[in-house]
Amino acid sequence: MLDLLIIGGGPSGINVAISAKRAGLNYLVVEKGVIANSLYHFPVNMTFFSTSLKLEIQDTPFISHQDKPTRSEALEYYRRLVQSFRLNLKLYEEVLRMEPATEGYRVTTDKGEYATRNVVVATGFYDTPRLMDIPGEDLPKVRHYYDDPHVYIGQKVLVVGAANSACDAALECWRKGAEVTMAIRGDAIYDRVKYWIKPDIENRINEGSIKAYFNTTTEEIRPHEVVLGTPDGPLVLENDFVLAMTGYQPNYELFERLGLPIQEDDSCKPVFDPNTLETSLPGVYMAGVACAGRETSKLFIENTRDHGQIIVDGILQNATSTVGH
Ligand SMILES: Cc1cc2nc3c(=O)[nH]c(=O)nc-3n(C[C@H](O)[C@H](O)[C@H](O)COP(=O)(O)OP(=O)(O)OC[C@H]3O[C@@H](n4cnc5c(N)ncnc54)[C@H](O)[C@@H]3O)c2cc1C
């Protein structure tokens, strides 16, 4: 019987695990991929918008060459945390579902079953892209994850979206020699785009290096063309690749298999107490960016760094009050 099973070995799961270890709890992290699996799948050349100081957890310094760390420096940091704290992690093991048991919960993975008193859901949002739901979205040339600009050199690339990922991808591909067009639903690049990226993308659009269609939707993707819905009517463009940078959301199918109740508003957040992070299922806690539901731009590593300690304090408190009865 574990005290605590943590689903997800990203920054938040690792943070909870260190707090649990420090408190002497019998914990296990179950991660379906590699350590910090989401970060591993971020664009290869990406730089975080946070400084390494703001990403530091558990009093452990995060050293990077510049103020803002790169993806590979972040991967190095999380690997070092796992190894230095000798965390108890099972990698390449996916949690499939969870049921209440006589005491605590029974958690089923693709490799076995665990009995645990408490569960932490730290599954992030990066596994489930928000789909456009248009014909042709399932063609192999359509990518919901942008990785490396090398792939797109000399190609006609449509970037869908106007947030950070879309602007980063558009600029990087254009700089490596892709012919980049952007389809943007609103009438401007989003205000929340990083302050050093926004003027860059706006200037490239204004000078015509990157062609942007505003107030425009992507209507259909064909093997060698895309159809845009512009204010002047439908427009057919030649196209080799589509980078659909339309955002991500938590895996609601998984939440359902875990039995997590979801708020009935636009945020679609799991129901939890914001002070303790305990959900309406006793002993089941939310951690990290998964807490934000669909409002994925509200929570980051930066502003969820206290989750580990809050959850472990709650578990210890609940254990003491149970013994007291
Ligand atoms: C491109 C990008 C840049 C970002 N830059 C910053 C930044 O500069 N600063 C900042 O503070 N935040 C940033 N964020 C936001 C946030 O930091 C990241 O989303 C971060 O990964 C969140 O950490 P997490 O541990 O909550 O979730 P994740 O890192 O997503 O971790 C969730 C883990 O759960 C695992 N998992 C999911 N389902 C299962 C399952 N069924 N069984 C087992 N394991 C499972 C996943 O494989 C993953 O490893 C960025 C996000 C993106 C997408």
The ligand as a MOL file (V3000), in Angstrom:
LIG
                    3D

  0  0  0     0  0            999 V3000
M  V30 BEGIN CTAB
M  V30 COUNTS 53 58 0 0 0
M  V30 BEGIN ATOM
M  V30 1 C 5.9490 25.4000 -25.5400 0
M  V30 2 C 5.7160 25.6700 -24.0630 0
M  V30 3 C 6.5500 26.5490 -23.3820 0
M  V30 4 C 6.3770 26.7910 -22.0080 0
M  V30 5 N 7.2170 27.6600 -21.3670 0
M  V30 6 C 7.0580 27.8800 -20.0350 0
M  V30 7 C 7.9100 28.7770 -19.3140 0
M  V30 8 O 8.7860 29.4290 -19.8750 0
M  V30 9 N 7.7200 28.9450 -17.9830 0
M  V30 10 C 6.7530 28.2730 -17.3000 0
M  V30 11 O 6.6530 28.4360 -16.0820 0
M  V30 12 N 5.9070 27.4480 -17.9690 0
M  V30 13 C 6.0320 27.2320 -19.3050 0
M  V30 14 N 5.1630 26.4020 -19.9630 0
M  V30 15 C 4.0040 25.8470 -19.2220 0
M  V30 16 C 4.3810 24.6950 -18.2770 0
M  V30 17 O 5.5820 24.9860 -17.6800 0
M  V30 18 C 4.5590 23.4050 -18.9520 0
M  V30 19 O 3.3440 23.0680 -19.5530 0
M  V30 20 C 5.0020 22.3070 -17.9580 0
M  V30 21 O 5.3270 21.1860 -18.7170 0
M  V30 22 C 3.9380 21.9930 -16.9180 0
M  V30 23 O 4.4040 21.0320 -15.9840 0
M  V30 24 P 3.4410 19.8730 -15.4000 0
M  V30 25 O 4.3230 18.9490 -14.6520 0
M  V30 26 O 2.2770 20.4840 -14.7200 0
M  V30 27 O 2.8600 19.1500 -16.6960 0
M  V30 28 P 3.7080 18.3110 -17.8190 0
M  V30 29 O 5.0960 18.7980 -17.9210 0
M  V30 30 O 2.8610 18.3240 -19.0130 0
M  V30 31 O 3.7700 16.8750 -17.1620 0
M  V30 32 C 2.7190 15.9500 -17.2450 0
M  V30 33 C 3.3210 14.5610 -17.3520 0
M  V30 34 O 2.2810 13.6000 -17.1800 0
M  V30 35 C 2.5420 12.5160 -18.0430 0
M  V30 36 N 1.2900 11.7810 -18.2340 0
M  V30 37 C 0.1630 12.2480 -18.8390 0
M  V30 38 N -0.7980 11.2930 -18.8120 0
M  V30 39 C -0.2630 10.2240 -18.1630 0
M  V30 40 C -0.7640 8.9340 -17.8280 0
M  V30 41 N -2.0050 8.5460 -18.1580 0
M  V30 42 N 0.0420 8.0800 -17.1670 0
M  V30 43 C 1.3180 8.4500 -16.8260 0
M  V30 44 N 1.8400 9.6540 -17.1310 0
M  V30 45 C 1.0570 10.5310 -17.7800 0
M  V30 46 C 3.0850 13.1910 -19.3010 0
M  V30 47 O 3.8080 12.2940 -20.1110 0
M  V30 48 C 3.9470 14.3080 -18.7190 0
M  V30 49 O 5.2910 13.9290 -18.5290 0
M  V30 50 C 5.3220 26.1460 -21.3140 0
M  V30 51 C 4.4690 25.2830 -22.0080 0
M  V30 52 C 4.6460 25.0460 -23.3690 0
M  V30 53 C 3.6920 24.1190 -24.0680 0
M  V30 END ATOM
M  V30 BEGIN BOND
M  V30 1 1 1 2
M  V30 2 1 2 3
M  V30 3 2 2 52
M  V30 4 2 3 4
M  V30 5 1 4 5
M  V30 6 1 4 50
M  V30 7 2 5 6
M  V30 8 1 6 7
M  V30 9 1 6 13
M  V30 10 2 7 8
M  V30 11 1 7 9
M  V30 12 1 9 10
M  V30 13 2 10 11
M  V30 14 1 10 12
M  V30 15 2 12 13
M  V30 16 1 13 14
M  V30 17 1 14 15
M  V30 18 1 14 50
M  V30 19 1 15 16
M  V30 20 1 16 17
M  V30 21 1 16 18
M  V30 22 1 18 19
M  V30 23 1 18 20
M  V30 24 1 20 21
M  V30 25 1 20 22
M  V30 26 1 22 23
M  V30 27 1 23 24
M  V30 28 2 24 25
M  V30 29 1 24 26
M  V30 30 1 24 27
M  V30 31 1 27 28
M  V30 32 2 28 29
M  V30 33 1 28 30
M  V30 34 1 28 31
M  V30 35 1 31 32
M  V30 36 1 32 33
M  V30 37 1 33 34
M  V30 38 1 33 48
M  V30 39 1 34 35
M  V30 40 1 35 36
M  V30 41 1 35 46
M  V30 42 1 36 37
M  V30 43 1 36 45
M  V30 44 2 37 38
M  V30 45 1 38 39
M  V30 46 1 39 40
M  V30 47 2 39 45
M  V30 48 1 40 41
M  V30 49 2 40 42
M  V30 50 1 42 43
M  V30 51 2 43 44
M  V30 52 1 44 45
M  V30 53 1 46 47
M  V30 54 1 46 48
M  V30 55 1 48 49
M  V30 56 2 50 51
M  V30 57 1 51 52
M  V30 58 1 52 53
M  V30 END BOND
M  V30 END CTAB
M  END
